[in-house]
Amino acid sequence: MKKLFKVLATVLVCLALVACSGGGEPQGGDEPTTGVDPVKSVVYITQYGEAAPFTAMCVTGVKVLEQEGWDVKILEVKETSEFADQIRAMAAEGYHVIVTEFDALGEVALQLADELAENYPDLKIFLNDSYVLGANKTTNCANIICDPWESEFVAGYVAAQMTEAGKVGWLGHTDQVSQDRFKYGFEGGVKYADNGTEVIFGYTGDAQDANKGQEAAKAMIAEYGVDIIDQAANTSGLGVMTECKEEGVKAIGVDMWQGGDFGQETVFWSALKPINDAITKCCREVADGTWEGHVCYYDIAAGAAVYDQRDFDLLPAEVQEKVTQLMADIASGAVDVYAGYDSYRWDPSDYQ
């Protein structure tokens, strides 16, 4: 009899443990077991981590939400083989919004879209800084695009106004399609100034190596005599600005205001790409139920700031007047920033 009681007690304990465990990861329709806010929660998934300047800027967009009471998580996933499993895991944890970074993660999210829609019908996935197509064929994915073309156009115009050598440089990290929007936007602004300024182009060869950025800037300055370099080179761009500071050459920052770290005597202008503001805006709209469509295109007309007032205030008065007029003309459509670059013109029909 005693032996029978012991067996029954063991069975009851095991059943209790199973009940407490919830039976594994949540499936479609199950409540998440983590305590994550089912409405105000977001995870930002990056391949590069917060050490990368662009990622650091994007993360500020979700950390604003954290200050507003959202559950926020930053997840770094380096291995492409882990992308799908980590996206699934974040959905299973109960996050209401998943924000992926760049095309590689965005493409995987699109591949999982139908599966995630079935299991987590309230989940919204934003493909941040990704031009990958297909979100409009899903019920749960949308692109966030803050096109650098306009900010680079304005930066190119300012560079042409401020150069004394009549030669300015542009340095990207690698020769790829996404870099072309920085490169040719800048060139377009220089051409619009119409004062004979020449543009020299180059690449650092590695988006994450600051030393290579410094070497590329050093070579460009020595060989071509440029007195301004616009960099769109991610972490390697830090090396570009370091070399400009050492050589007494002016630099243009990218994505966020970079005059603070290197001094405005060196980084006198930054071509802002305020995608962090777009991330905050989109997440809020999901939470309050006002989000619509499959793309957020954040440009000057939508209120995007393409330069920092601190930089503008240091420009000569006559250049300030020209920049102010240019901004108004871009917003109204009087200036076509894509003139001569029709193949790069934004076509919203691809994403809606």
N, C-alpha and C positions, 0 to 999 in steps of 0.2 A: 504493500500500500504506500509506504514511504517513497519507494522508487517511482510509483505512478505520479505522486504529487510533485516530485522533482522534475519529471518530464513535462508535466502540464505547466509548471512555473516557467520552465525554459522556453516553451512554445509561446507563452503569453508575453514574455520579455522581448522575444524576437519580433512578434507582431507589433508591439509598441514601438520598437526601433524603426521598423519599416514605415509605420504611420507617420512618425516624426520626421523621417527623411524626405517625405514628399514623393518618393518613388522615382527619383532621378530628375533630369532636366525637364523644364516645362515644355509641353507640346502645344500644338495649335489649340487656342481657346483656354489654356491653363493660365492661372495667375502666376506671375514671376515670383520666385521664392526669395529674392534678395532685398526687398524693401525699397527698390528704386522707384522714384515718383513716376507713376504711369503716364503723366501728362507733361511734366516739366523735367525731362531728363535727356541728356545728350552725351554721346561718346564720339570723340574725334579720333579717327584712325589715321596714322601717318607711318610712312616707311622710313622717314629720315630723323624723326625726333626733334625736340625743341631746340637743339643746338643750331639747326638750320634756320637762317633768318626768316625765310618765308613761312616756315612752319610756326616759328615763334610768334609771328604776327597773326597768323590764323588762330592760334590758340588763345590769343587775347580776346578774340570774338566769342569764344565759348566761356571764357572766364568772366566776362561781363555778365553772362547768364548765371554763373555761380554766385555772384554778388547779389543777384535777384532771387536767390533761393533755389535755383535749379540743382539737380544732381548732375555733376559733370565728371567725365572721365577722359583722360588722354591716354591713348593706347598706341605704343610703338610696335610695329610688326615689320621686321626687317626681311624675313624670308618670304618670297612670293608663294611658296608652297603652303604657307600658313594663312594666307589671306582669307580663303573661303571659310576655314574653320573658325577663325577669330571673328569674322562678321557674324556667322551663325551664333557664336557664343555670346556676343554682345546683344543680339536679338533675344536670346534665351534668358539673359540676365534682366530683361525687361526695359531696356532703353527705348524711349519713344522716338528719338531721332538718332540716326547714325550719319556722321559726316565723314566721307572718305576723301583722301587727298590725291590728286593727280589721276592720270588715265589708267595706270596699272591696277590700282585698287578699284577705280570706278568701273572698269570692265568686268572685274570679278563680281562686284555688287550687282551689275546688270544681269549677269549669268544666274545669280541667285534670286533675282527679283520675284519670279513667280512662286518659287518655293517659300520665300519669306512672306509674301502677301497671303499665302494660304494659311501659314502657321501663326503669323503676327499681323493681322489685318490693319491694326492702327499704326504700324511702324512706318516712318517716313525716312527715306535715304537720300541724302544730298551728295552729289558727285562734285566735290569742291575743286575749283580751278581745273575743270575737265571739259574738253570739247567732244568727248566721246559721244557718239550718236546712239539712240535707242531708248532713252528715258521716256520719250513720248509714247512708246509702245508698252509701257508698264503702268501699273496703278499706284506705285509707291516710290518711284525714283524721279529726281529732278536735278538738272545741272545748276551749279552756281558759277557764273562767269563774270569776272571783273576784268574786262579787256584792257590790257596795258597800252593799246594803240594810242588812245587820246592823251594819256599822261606822258607817253614818250614823244608824241608829236609836240606837245607844249614844251617838254624838256629840250628837244632838238631846236625849237625856235629860240628858246632862251640861250642855249649854248651858242647859236649863231650870232646872237646879239652881244654876247659877252666875250667871245674869243678875241684875242689880240693877234694871234698867230695866223688866223684864217684857216686853221686846221683843227678839227676836233676828232676824237676817237670814240669808238663804240666797242666794248668787249662783252661778249656772251660767254657761256661756258662750253657748249657743244653745238654743232651745226645741226639743228633739228627744227621741225615745223613750229613748235611752240615758241622757240626763240625768235622766229621771223617777225612775230608781232611786235616785239620790243625793237628789233633791229630796223625794220622798215618804217615803223611808226616814228622812230627818232630821225631817220633819214628824211621822211616826209616833212617833219617840222623844220629841219635845216633848209630844205629846198624852199619851203614856203617863205622863209625869211628873205630869200632871193638877194643875198649880198655876197655871193661868191664863195661862201665857206665850204671847204672840202671835208668829207667824212672818210675816216680810215676805219675799216672793220677788222675784227679779229676775234679769236676764241682762246679761252684759257686751257681747254682740253679736259677739264674735270670740274664738275659742279661743286665738289666737296673739298677741294684741295686749295687752301689759301695761298700756299707757297707758289703754286702754278699761276694763280692770279697775279701775284706780285711779279713773277718772272715775265708774264705776258705784258703787263703794264710797263715794266722797265724797257722791254724790247720796243714797244710801240713808241714810247717817248724818245728813246735814243735814235730810232730809225726814221721817224716821221716828224718829230718836233711838234706834236700836238700839245696844246696847253689846257685842254679840257678832255676828260675821258668819262663817258657815260657807261656804267657797268650794269649788266643784267645777268650776273654770273653766280647767283646764290652764295654759298659759303666761299667760293673762290673769289667772289667780288670783294670780300673783306681784305684780301691780299692786294687787289687792285687799288683800293682806297689807301691802304697802308703805304704802297709805293708812291702814289700821288702825293701823299703828305710829305714823304721823305724827299721827293724831287721838287716840291713847290709847285706842283701842277694841280689845277682844280679838278674836282670829281663830281659826278652826279650819282646820288644814291638811287636805290630802287625799292619798290614795294612799300617801305615804311620810311619815316624820317630818319636819316642816318647822319645828320649834322652834329648830333650830340656826342657820338663816340669818337669822331675824327676831327671835330671842330668845323664851324661853318666857313672858316678861312680856306679850308680844303673842300669839304662837301658843301658847296654853296647852294645846291639845289637837290631835291629828291623827287623822282618821278613816282608818286604814290600810287599804290594799287590797293585801295581800302577794302579788300575782300573780307577782312575781319568784320567790318560793319555789315556787309551783305550776309555773312553767316549769322550774326546776331539777329538781324532783321528776319531772315527766313525761319529761324527756329522759333522766334516769338509768334510769327504768323501761324505756324503749325500748332502751337500751344493754344492760341486763342481762336483757332478754327477759321482763319481768314486766308490761309495759304491756298493758292490756285495755280494750276498749270504745271509745266514740266521744266521751266527754266527761269532763273533769276538773272537778268542781264543788267549789271550795275555799271552805269556810265555817267558822264557829266549831266546829261539830261535827266537822269534818275536821282541826281543829287550827290554823286560821288565826288570827293575832293581829290584832285590830281596833283596838288602841291601843298606845302605847308606854309602857313602865313608868315612864320619866322623867316623863311627863305625869301618870300616875296618882299618883305619889309626891307631887306638888305639890297635889293636891286636899285639901280639908278632910277630916278623918277620917270625918265622918258621910256625906260624899258618896262616899268610898272604899267604905264599907260597902254603900251602895246600889248602886254600880256592880258590886261583886263579886257581890252577890245577883242583879242583873239578868243578868250574864254566865252564871251557873249556871242561871238559869231559861230563858234562851234556848237554851243547849246541851241542856237536858233536854226542851225543848218546853213547859215550863210557861207561858212567855210566847210568844204568837204574834205575831211582829213584823209579820205581814201582816194582822192584824185590822183590818177596815175598808178594806183595799186588796186584795181578793181577786183582782182582775184582774192584779195584779203577782206573784202567788204563783208560785214556782218550780215548774215541771212537768218533771221529768226524762224523762218518757216521750217528749217531743218530740225528745230528743237521743240516746236509747239504741237 
